[in-house]
């Protein structure tokens, strides 16, 4: 559910994962975002309520995780 392979940001699985994330407190979401940001190379799926796609929108999603985690994140355009 948290890595809805082959489904987009509006899939049933993605929405369900985001609903679960919404039930977590701020501290848990920050922990989740920090964990996800340890290695962004293969990052895909829903983390801390943010869907991280493989292609378009990836950089913006990872930067949003940085905001949640309370740390500055720069993502290359590649």
C-alpha positions as CSV (number, residue, x, y, z in Angstrom):
1,X,0.0,0.0,0.0
2,X,2.8,2.4,0.8
3,X,4.7,1.6,-2.4
4,X,1.9,1.4,-4.9
5,X,3.9,0.0,-7.9
6,X,2.3,0.8,-11.2
7,X,-0.3,3.2,-9.7
8,X,-0.3,7.0,-9.7
9,X,-0.6,9.6,-7.0
10,X,-4.4,9.3,-7.0
11,X,-4.7,5.5,-6.9
12,X,-6.9,3.8,-4.2
13,X,-3.7,2.4,-2.6
14,X,-2.0,5.8,-2.4
15,X,-5.1,7.5,-0.9
16,X,-5.4,4.7,1.7
17,X,-1.7,5.1,2.6
18,X,-2.1,8.9,3.0
19,X,-5.1,8.4,5.2
20,X,-3.0,6.2,7.5
21,X,-0.3,8.8,7.6
22,X,-2.9,11.5,8.5
23,X,-3.6,9.6,11.7
24,X,0.0,9.8,12.8
25,X,1.2,12.6,15.0
26,X,3.7,15.3,13.9
27,X,6.7,13.5,15.7
28,X,5.9,10.3,13.9
29,X,5.6,12.0,10.5
30,X,8.9,13.8,11.1
31,X,10.6,10.5,11.9
32,X,9.1,8.9,8.8
33,X,10.3,11.8,6.6
34,X,13.8,11.6,8.1
35,X,14.0,7.9,7.6
36,X,12.8,8.3,4.0
37,X,15.5,11.0,3.3
38,X,18.4,8.8,4.4
39,X,18.7,7.5,0.8
40,X,16.6,9.2,-1.9
41,X,18.1,7.2,-4.7
42,X,15.4,4.6,-5.0
43,X,12.7,6.5,-2.9
44,X,9.2,5.8,-4.2
45,X,5.8,5.5,-2.5
46,X,4.1,7.3,0.4
47,X,6.2,8.6,3.3
48,X,4.8,11.0,6.0
49,X,1.7,11.6,3.9
50,X,3.7,12.6,0.8
51,X,3.6,10.6,-2.4
52,X,7.1,10.4,-4.0
53,X,6.8,9.4,-7.7
54,X,9.5,8.0,-9.9
55,X,9.3,10.7,-12.5
56,X,7.5,14.1,-12.7
57,X,7.1,15.8,-9.3
58,X,9.8,13.7,-7.6
59,X,12.0,16.7,-6.7
60,X,9.1,18.7,-5.2
61,X,7.9,15.7,-3.2
62,X,11.3,15.0,-1.7
63,X,11.7,18.7,-0.9
64,X,8.3,18.5,0.9
65,X,9.6,15.6,3.0
66,X,12.5,17.9,3.9
67,X,10.1,20.5,5.2
68,X,8.3,17.9,7.3
69,X,11.6,16.5,8.6
70,X,12.8,20.0,9.5
71,X,15.9,19.8,7.3
72,X,17.0,21.5,4.0
73,X,17.1,19.0,1.1
74,X,18.5,19.7,-2.3
75,X,17.6,17.3,-5.0
76,X,19.4,17.2,-8.3
77,X,17.4,17.7,-11.5
78,X,18.5,14.3,-12.8
